[in-house]
Amino acid sequence: MAGPDRDGDRSRRPRVVSRRELLTAVGGAAAASTVVPTTTTATASESPVTVRIYPGPVPLHGWLHAGVTGMRSDWPEPYRDAMAAVEESLDRVLEYANAESRLEGLEISLERGAPVRFPLSDAPLSSEAVVPSLSTVLANFREQVRERNALSARTSHVLFCWSPLNFRVGYGGTLTPNAELGSRAGDGDNEDNSADRDEHVDGALTVANLGATEIWDSRPITRNMAIHETLHTFLSPEVADEVGGSPCDHDLGTAVRTGEDGRTMEVTPMATAYAGPDELGGGTRFHGRGCHDHGEFHRHDGLENVDEWTYTTEPSQATLEAVTRYLERTV
């Protein structure tokens, strides 16, 4: 499956859209839920920047794996832990910026949105109805958010989905024209079918396939992938290139040897599916197919004699700097 990145149709940056094909199986379509959402807020409700996380459907086998805690509210433990990790990473960005007297006064609101559903009727009678592509999932997600009148320039909409066998979605990703905070709708995407992009700014949408990380990997990777996909919406190729010398934002991550013998590799969120060798079980179970170059990483200590992989939710210094710069220019 694809690694933690925004993949897709962007010519300016190769993005991961899928993992390795493993099995062709259901991608998680489900009926609508009537559960009333709850919301948690990290900062002030009038914040100029918002990250809103939506729970996607969890099938029965997902609940059997994750446990029944949170079933009534469509909020399984892996989703809860992932949201907490996202909150922690956003706090770190603001701590880093404020320590340098930057982004002063900026608050980032973290909220939980109402559940999102993808009925089979929304997909054509083809493989899309069984294993929907990333573009189909994002299109359905965007339409449901639009119907709630929730699209806005300074909001990043994050979908947590449970589709461990959907190799077309992979670990998750984003697609233009809604890949970054402040993104604008494409030509002909407006309700009046006009091409006036400046009047229709929709913000960012991203998907984190936490069912994949939970089934094939581990909870630490679940946390990192949630951070990874969220921070993709706070980064651009231009800023990544300025900070790290590469337009690929995966290269902002690090893979650092730890321990007395140096055989343990600690990986930061933006490098999560890219730090290991391109093979099954190289760190994450599947290697990402998006842009990456170990030689361009903010730091990569090499792969020789690595016996164990660990994952820290702490973003690298390069990631913190790049997100700070992006917010300075966007907000």
N, C-alpha and C positions, 0 to 999 in steps of 0.2 A: 504494500500500500504506500501511498505517497506520504512523504514526510511532512513535518510541520511547516508549511509555508503557504504562501499564496501563490497559486499556480495559475495557469490558464492561458488566456489569450493575449497576454501582454508581450509585445515584441521587445520592450525595453528590458525585460528581466525574465529569464526562464523560471517558471514557477512550478512547484510540485503540485500535481493535481491528483496523483494516484499512487497507491502502493503496488507492489508486485501482485500480479494476479494469483490468487490462491484457490478460491472456489467461486463459482457463480451461485450466489444465493441471495435471499431477500435483503433489500436495502433499508428496511425499517419503515415502510408505509404503514399508517395506522389511522384509526378513526378519531374523530375529534373528541376532546376531553372537556368536561364541564367544570373542572376544578378551578376555583378562584385563585389567582396568583397572589403571592406575597412579595413584598419588596423590602430589600435592605439597602441602606444608603451609607456610603463610606464618608461622604462629606455633605455640604449644604445642597439642598434640593434645587437651588437656583444656580447651580454651577454651570459655567459656560461649556464644560466638556463632560459628556456622559458616556459611560460604558454600560450597556444594558444586556444582560445575559438571559437567554430564553432556553428553557428546557425542551428538547425534542422528545418524541415518544420513546419509551423504553419498553421493549417487548417482554413477554413473560420470562423468557430465558435470561434476559438482562436483569430482571428483579431477582431471579433465583441466584444469579452470580453476585449481585451487589447487596442483597439483603432487602427486606421489606421496609426498612426504615425510610420514611419519606414518600411511601407509595401514595398516600392520600393527597399529597401536594405535588406529585410529579417531580420530586426532588430527591433522587437517590444519593447515597453517601458520596459516590465519586463526583457527582455534580457539585455537591456542597464543598468538598475538599478543593475541587478545581477553582471554584469561585473565590474561595479564601486565598488561594495561591495568586490569582489574578489581582486581588485587592492588595496583597503584600507587594507584588511587583510594581503596581502603580504608586503605592506609598514610597517605595524605594526611588522611583523616578523623581517624585517631588522632593524627597529628602536630599537627593543628589543636587537637584537644581537650586533649591533654597540655600544649601550650604555655599553656593557660589553667587548668591543674591540674584538668581534668575527665576523666571516664572513666579515672581512674588505675587501672592494673592490668588494664584490659580488654584482652583479646587477641581477634583475629578470625582464626579458622582458615579457610584457603582450601584446598579439597581438590578433586581430580578424581574424579568418580563413575564407576561402570560405565556402558557405553553403554546408551542407551534406544532401544527400537524400537517402532514402531506398526504391527503387521500389519494388512493390509486387513480381516481377519476381525473386528477390533475395532470397525469402523465399520459402520453400516447400509448396505444396498445403495442408495446415493443419492449425491448430490454430496459427502457427507461422506467417502465412500470414496476420492474422487479429489482433492478440495480440502477437507480437513478444516478446520473452523472453529477459532478460537482456543480456544473452550470445549471442543471435542472433544480437541484436542491437550493442553490442560492436564489434562483429566479422565484421559486415558490416562497422562500423565506422573505425575500424583498416584497413580494406582492402582499403577503399577510401583514408585514410591518406597515406597508403603505396604507392598507385598509384600516389600520388602527391610527392613521394620521401621526405616526411616530417618526417618520423619516425627517432628519434634520442634519445640517452641515456638520455640527459638532457632536454627533452621536455615533458611537461605534456599537453596532448591533452584533452580538456574538451568539451563535446557535450551538448549544451542546447537543450532539446527536449520538445515538447508540446504533451503529451499523458496522459491527465488527467484520462482516464478510463483504462489505461493499468496497471492492478494490478501486472503483471509479472515483469515490470520494477520498479514499485513503485516510490519512491522518487528519485531513481537512485542508482548508485553504481559502483564498479570496480570488475574485476576478474583477477586472475592470468592467464597468466604470465606477464600481463602488469598493475599490480595494483599500483606500486610505481615508482617514478622517479628513473631511472637507472635499471628498470626491464629488464629482458632478455627473448628472445623468447624461447619457450619450445622446447624440443627435436622433431625433425621431422618437425619443423615449418619453416626451412630455405628453400630458393628457390631450393637448390640442395638436399633437403630432408635429409641433414646430421644432426647430433646431436651436432655439434660444437656450443654450446650456446655462448661461449665467443666472437665469431665473429659476432653475430647478436643481438645487444642490441637495443631495440626499444623504450625505455622510457615508459611512463605511459599513459593510457587512462581511462577516467571516464565519466559518464553520470549524468546530473542533470535534473530531470524531472520537469521543471518549470511550465509546464502546470498543473501538479498535485497540486503544491503549490498555484498557482494562483486561481484555481477553488475551491479547498477544504479548503485552509487556508488563507493566507494573503501575502501582499508584504513583510513585515518583514521576514516572514518564507521563502519566495522566495530568499531573499538576503542571509539568513543564510544557506539555503540548497546549494546554489551555492558555498559559502565559504566552507561548510562542505565537499562536494564532491571533490572540488579542493584540500583541505588540506589533504584529505585521501591519495593523491598521494605523499605527503611529510612526511608520517609517516609510521612506521613499528611496528609490535608487539613488537620487541625487545626494540626499543627506548621508546615506550609507557610504557612498563613494567619498564624500568629503571627510568623513570620520575614519573610515577603515581602509580607504584606497581601493574599494571594490563596490560596484553598484548592487551586489548581491547582499541582502541584509542577513542572510545566514552566516556570512563571513564575519559578522560583528560578534559572533559567539566565541566561546573558548572551550578547549578540551585540555585540562591541566592534570598532570600526574600528581598523585598524592600518596601518602603512606611511606613507610621507611624504605621499602624496596622499589617504590615508584611504579608498581604494577597495577595500581588503581587509577582509572581515568575519571575525573569529575567534569561533567558537561553542563554548561549553562543553557537556558531556554532556547535561544535562537539557533543553537547548534545541535539541538536534541536528536534529530534523525539524520544528521549529516556528519557527525564527528567520527563515526566508526567506518570500518571497511565496507565496501559495497557488496555485501553478502548477507545471507540469512543469519540472524543472530549477531550481527556486528554492532553491539551496543543495543539499539532498538532491534526488535525482531526483523523489521523491514527497513531498508535504507530509502531515504527520500530520493525523489527524482528531480528535484529542483536544482537551482544554481548552488554551487558550492565549490570551494577549492581550499583544501587544507593548508596550502601554502599562503593563502590570503586571509585565513582566520586571524582574529585579533590575537589569538595564541592557540597553537596546536602543538602538543608535545610528541607527536608521532605515535604510530600504532604498534611498534615492535614490543613484544612481551607484555601486552596489556592483558591481565587476567580478569579484571572486574571493572564494571562500569557503574558509576554513581551519578546522580542528577541533582543539581542544586537549583532552587528556585530563584537564587540571586542572579539578576542580569549582570552581564559583563560590564565593565566600565565603558567600553565602546558602545554598547547598547544603550546605556543610560545617557551618554552624551548625545547619541544620535536621536533618541526620542525627545530629549530636551530641546535640541535644535529644531526638530520638526514642529514641536508645539509652539516654540517661539515664533515660527514663521506662519503657522496656521491659525492660531488662536488670536 
